Amino acid sequence: MKKVLDRKFCVAPMMGYTTPYARNLYRILSKNTFLFSEMIASKTLINSKNLQTIIANEQQNPIALQVGGSEYDDLKLSSKIAYELNYDEINLNVGCPSKAVQKGSFGACLMQDKVLVRNCLEAMKINKNIEVSIKCRIGLGKDFNYDFFEEFIDEILKSEIKVVYVHARNAILKGISPKGNRNIPPLNYNFVSKIKSKYPDITFILNGGISSINKAVELSKIYDGVMLGRLIQNNPFCLKDVDRLFYNESNNYIISEKTIKDYFNFIKPKKGKDSIYRLLSPLLNIFFGIPDAKQFKIDIHSKMKNQNFDNLEQIFLKFVNEKKLLIN
């Protein structure tokens, strides 16, 4: 039986950031946040020999696996893998504008062929117990065109999906970088409001330009849910407030020694299976915005080379004890 999932607050899929290790930290900080994997190409998903280091889901639910692709058989198999790994949802990426993604015939360029996208989504619906969803832009090119966006949504909803994540900017496929595509095309939240009024029974999650938790709270009162990326990338520890602010939990999560110990207990068995930096990088953002944290950073980086997890853990524990008032 498919679970009823609350997407009031979602962490966006981010290449190099929403790793299995980062997602474990996110889950320590918030029990309710809806998580996403990194985007993974369907062929990589199917053929990778290191699947667990890429998309392992170790009790990180609720969570979605985001996949990129446009070949029906690959997408069917991707859905099967996602279900077997206990993902709650599989999401089709129709928003990434990078040249590499375009060469692979997926991402934002697929918005040029709405029928193909609908067929992809239909192919992914292999099991009623895993949700199929899409993440898209509001259009392509420099000019706004609501009719284009509405016609795209009209078509893809024929697949009977019920969840659409919308980065409320156009994607510009030539001339600017993926980073530029995250902030140069202007936002247009009105497109999301307007399509929601046409399809009130579809869940539309707003993404793009949400630069603070306070802004996310206000937008979550207007839209079905919000999705944040760069704020979480820069300061994942802001997730400690999410359960109270978005899910009516009575208490804030308090960052403490237990936070550090829980995280190290998760990554210690992974030593040697992945790089020390990839294992530790999510925790390094605990220093974000904290005065006089420079020496702690220097100590961490000097000891990472030796991969002495016990010493590294002690540095983080010392930092938390000294800075707990500032962190919380």
For each residue, the residues with C-beta under 8 A, 3 or more apart:
1: 129
2: 128 129 130 131
3: 62 88
4:
5: 34 62 88 89 131
6: 32 34 62 225 247
7: 10 34 163 203 205 224 225
8: 34 220 224 225 226 246 247
9: 30 32 33 34 216 220 225 226 228 242 246 247
10: 7 33 34 35 36 165 205 207 225 226 227 228
11: 18 23 26 33 34 35 36 227 228 229 232 239
12: 18 36 207 227 228 229 232
13: 18 36 37 38 39 64 66 91 93 135 229
14: 17 18 38 229 232 233
15: 38 39
16: 19 38
17: 14 22 38 232 233
18: 11 12 13 14 22 23 35 36 37 38
19: 16 22 23 38 278 282
20: 23 24 37 52 53 54 55 56 57 58 60
21: 24 25 266 267 270 274 278 279 281 282
22: 17 18 19 25 26 236 281 282
23: 11 18 19 20 26 27 35 37 60 63
24: 20 21 27 28 58 60 263 266 267 282
25: 21 22 28 29 236 263 282 283
26: 11 22 23 29 30 33 35 60 232 236 239
27: 23 24 30 31 33 35 59 60
28: 24 25 259 262 263
29: 25 26 33 236 237 239 240 242 253 255 259
30: 9 26 27 33 239 240 242 243 253
31: 27 243
32: 6 9 62 242 243 246 247 249
33: 9 10 11 26 27 29 30 239 242 243
34: 5 6 7 8 9 10 11 62 63 64 225
35: 10 11 18 23 26 27 60 62 63 64
36: 10 11 12 13 18 63 64 65 66 91
37: 13 18 20 23 40 55 57 63 64 65 66 87
38: 13 14 15 16 17 18 19 54 55 66
39: 13 15 66 67 68 93 96
40: 37 44 45 54 55 65 66 67 68
41: 44 45 67 68 69 104 106
42: 45 46 67 68 69 71 74 75 77 78 106
43: 46 47 69 74
44: 40 41 47 48 54
45: 40 41 42 48 51 54 55 67 77 78 81
46: 42 43 74 77 78 81
47: 43 44
48: 44 45 51 54
49:
50: 53 54
51: 45 48 54 55 56 81
52: 20 55 56
53: 20 50 56 270 273 274
54: 20 38 40 44 45 48 50 51
55: 20 37 38 40 45 51 52 65 85
56: 20 51 52 53 85
57: 20 37 60 61 63 65 85 86 87
58: 20 24 266
59: 27
60: 20 23 24 26 27 35 57 63
61: 57 86 87 88
62: 3 5 6 32 34 35 88 89
63: 23 34 35 36 37 57 60 87 88 89
64: 13 34 35 36 37 87 88 89 90 91 131 133
65: 36 37 40 55 57 78 81 82 85 87 89 90 91
66: 13 36 37 38 39 40 90 91 92 93 135
67: 39 40 41 42 45 75 78 82 90 91 92 93
68: 39 40 41 42 92 93 96 101 104 106 107
69: 41 42 43 74 75 78 92 104 106 120
70: 75 105 106 110 116 120
71: 42 74 75
72: 75 76 119 120 123
73: 76 77 123
74: 42 43 46 69 71 77 78
75: 42 67 69 70 71 72 78 79 92 120 123 124
76: 72 73 79 80 123 124 126
77: 42 45 46 73 74 80 81
78: 42 45 46 65 67 69 74 75 81 82 90 124
79: 75 76 82 83 90 124 125 126 127 130 132
80: 76 77 83 84 126 127
81: 45 46 51 65 77 78 84 85
82: 65 67 78 79 85 87 89 90 130
83: 79 80 86 87 90 126 127 129 130
84: 80 81
85: 55 56 57 65 81 82
86: 57 61 83
87: 37 57 61 63 64 65 82 83 90 130
88: 3 5 61 62 63 64 130 131
89: 5 62 63 64 65 82 130 131 132 133 163
90: 64 65 66 67 78 79 82 83 87 124 130 131 132 133
91: 13 36 64 65 66 67 132 133 134 135 165
92: 66 67 68 69 75 117 120 121 124 132 133 134 135
93: 13 39 66 67 68 96 101 106 107 135
94: 106 107 108 110 111 117 134 135 136 137
95: 107 108 135 136 137 167 171
96: 39 68 93 101 106 107 108 178
97: 101 102 107 108 109 137 171 172 173 178 181
98: 101 102 107 178
99: 102 103
100: 103 104
101: 68 93 96 97 98 104 106 107 108 109
102: 97 98 99 105 107 108 109 173
103: 99 100
104: 41 68 69 100 101 107
105: 70 102 109 110
106: 41 42 68 69 70 93 94 96 101 109 110
107: 68 93 94 95 96 97 98 101 102 104 110
108: 94 95 96 97 101 102 111 136 137 140 171 173
109: 97 101 102 105 106 112 173
110: 70 94 105 106 107 113 116 117 120
111: 94 108 114 117 136 137 139 140 152 171
112: 109 140
113: 110 116 117
114: 111 117 118 151 152 155 156
115: 118 119 155
116: 70 110 113 119 120
117: 92 94 110 111 113 114 120 121 134 152 155 156
118: 114 115 121 122 155 156 158 159
119: 72 115 116 122 123 159
120: 69 70 72 75 92 110 116 117 123 124
121: 92 117 118 124 125 132 134 156 159 161
122: 118 119 125 159
123: 72 73 75 76 119 120 126
124: 75 76 78 79 90 92 120 121 132
125: 79 121 122 128 132 159 160 161
126: 76 79 80 83 123 130
127: 79 80 83 130
128: 2 125
129: 1 2 83
130: 2 79 82 83 87 88 89 90 126 127
131: 2 5 64 88 89 90 162 163
132: 79 89 90 91 92 121 124 125 159 161
133: 64 89 90 91 92 161 162 163 164 165
134: 91 92 94 117 121 156 161 163 164 165
135: 13 66 91 92 93 94 95 164 165 166 167 207
136: 94 95 108 111 152 164 165 166 167
137: 94 95 97 108 111 140 166 167 169 170 171
138: 144 149 166 167 168 169 170 188 191 192
139: 111 143 144 145 148 149 170 171 191
140: 108 111 112 137 148 170 171 172 173
141: 145 170 172 173
142: 170 172 185
143: 139 170
144: 138 139 170 188 191
145: 139 141 148 149
146: 149 150 191 194
147: 150 151
148: 139 140 145 151 152
149: 138 139 145 146 152 153 191 195
150: 146 147 153 154 194 195 198
151: 114 147 148 154 155
152: 111 114 117 136 148 149 155 156
153: 149 150 156 157 164 195 199
154: 150 151 157 158
155: 114 115 117 118 151 152 158
156: 114 117 118 121 134 152 153 159 161 164
157: 153 154 160 161 199 202
158: 118 154 155
159: 118 119 121 122 125 132 156
160: 125 157
161: 121 125 132 133 134 156 157 164
162: 131 133 201 202 203
163: 7 89 131 133 134 202 203 205
164: 133 134 135 136 153 156 161 202 203 204 205
165: 10 91 133 134 135 136 204 205 207 227
166: 135 136 137 138 191 192 195 204 205 206 207 208
167: 95 135 136 137 138 207 208
168: 138 187 188 189 191 192 206 207 208 209
169: 137 138 181 182 185 186 187 188 208 209
170: 137 138 139 140 141 142 143 144 185
171: 95 97 108 111 137 139 140 181 185
172: 97 140 141 142 175 176 180 181 184 185
173: 97 102 108 109 140 141
174:
175: 172
176: 172 180 181 184
177: 180 181
178: 96 97 98 181 182
179: 182 183
180: 172 176 177 183 184
181: 97 169 171 172 176 177 178 184 185
182: 169 178 179 208 229 230
183: 179 180
184: 172 176 180 181
185: 142 169 170 171 172 181
186: 169
187: 168 169 208 209
188: 138 144 168 169 191
189: 168 192 193 206 219 223
190: 193 194
191: 138 139 144 146 149 166 168 188 194 195
192: 138 166 168 189 195 196 204 206 223
193: 189 190 196 197 222 223
194: 146 150 190 191 197 198
195: 149 150 153 166 191 192 198 199 204
196: 192 193 199 200 202 204 223 224
197: 193 194 200
198: 150 194 195
199: 153 157 195 196 202 204
200: 196 197
201: 162
202: 157 162 163 164 196 199
203: 7 162 163 164 224 225
204: 164 165 166 192 195 196 199 223 224
205: 7 10 163 164 165 166 223 224 225 226 227
206: 166 168 189 192 210 219 223 224 225 226 227
207: 10 12 135 165 166 167 168 210 226 227 228 229
208: 166 167 168 169 182 187
209: 168 169 187
210: 206 207 215 216 219 226 227 228 231
211: 215 230 231
212: 215 216 231
213: 216 217 231 238 241 242 245
214: 217 218
215: 210 211 212 218 219
216: 9 210 212 213 219 220 226 228 246
217: 213 214 220 221 245 246
218: 214 215 221 222
219: 189 206 210 215 216 222 223 226
220: 8 9 216 217 223 225 226 246
221: 217 218
222: 193 218 219
223: 189 192 193 196 204 205 206 219 220 226
224: 7 8 196 203 204 205 206
225: 6 7 8 9 10 34 203 205 206 220
226: 8 9 10 205 206 207 210 216 219 220 223
227: 10 11 12 165 205 206 207 210
228: 9 10 11 12 207 210 216 231 232
229: 11 12 13 14 182 207 232 233
230: 182 211 233 234
231: 210 211 212 213 228 234 235 238
232: 11 12 14 17 26 228 229 235 236 238 239
233: 14 17 229 230 236
234: 230 231 285 288
235: 231 232 238 285 288 289
236: 22 25 26 29 232 233 239 282 285
237: 29 240 255 285 286 288 327
238: 213 231 232 235 241 242
239: 11 26 29 30 33 232 236 242 253
240: 29 30 237 252 253 254 255 328
241: 213 238 244 245 252 253
242: 9 29 30 32 33 213 238 239 245 246 247
243: 30 31 32 33 246 247 249 252 253
244: 241 247 248 249 250 251 252
245: 213 217 241 242
246: 8 9 32 216 217 220 242 243
247: 6 8 9 32 242 243 244
248: 244
249: 32 243 244
250: 244
251: 244
252: 240 241 243 244 328
253: 29 30 239 240 241 243
254: 240 328
255: 29 237 240 259 286 320 324 327 328
256: 259 260 320 324
257: 260 261 317 320 321
258: 261 262
259: 28 29 255 256 262 263 320
260: 256 257 263 264 283 313 316 317 320
261: 257 258 264 265 313 317
262: 28 258 259 265 266
263: 24 25 28 259 260 266 267 282 283
264: 260 261 267 268 309 312 313 316
265: 261 262 268
266: 21 24 58 262 263 269 270
267: 21 24 263 264 270 271 279 280 309
268: 264 265 271 309
269: 266
270: 21 53 266 267 273 274 279
271: 267 268 276 279 307 309
272:
273: 53 270
274: 21 53 270 278 279
275: 278 279
276: 271 279 280 304 307
277: 280 281 304
278: 19 21 274 275 281
279: 21 267 270 271 274 275 276
280: 267 276 277 283 284 300 304 312
281: 21 22 277 278 284 285
282: 19 21 22 24 25 236 263 285
283: 25 260 263 280 286 316
284: 280 281 287 297 300
285: 234 235 236 237 281 282 288
286: 237 255 283 290 316 319 320 327
287: 284 290 293 296 297 319
288: 234 235 237 285
289: 235
290: 286 287 293 323 326 327
291: 326
292: 295
293: 287 290 296 297 319 323
294: 297 298
295: 292 298 299
296: 287 293 299 300 315 318 319
297: 284 287 293 294 300 301
298: 294 295 301 302
299: 295 296 302 303 315
300: 280 284 296 297 303 304 312 315 316
301: 297 298 304
302: 298 299 305
303: 299 300 306 308 311 312 315
304: 276 277 280 300 301 307 312
305: 302
306: 303 311
307: 271 276 304
308: 303 311 312
309: 264 267 268 271 312 313
310: 313 314
311: 303 306 308 314 315
312: 264 280 300 303 304 308 309 315 316
313: 260 261 264 309 310 316 317
314: 310 311 317 318
315: 296 299 300 303 311 312 318 319
316: 260 264 283 286 300 312 313 319 320
317: 257 260 261 313 314 320 321
318: 296 314 315 321 322
319: 286 287 293 296 315 316 322 323
320: 255 256 257 259 260 286 316 317 323 324 327
321: 257 317 318 324
322: 318 319
323: 290 293 319 320 326 327
324: 255 256 320 321 327 328
325: 328
326: 290 291 323
327: 237 255 286 290 320 323 324
328: 240 252 254 255 324 325
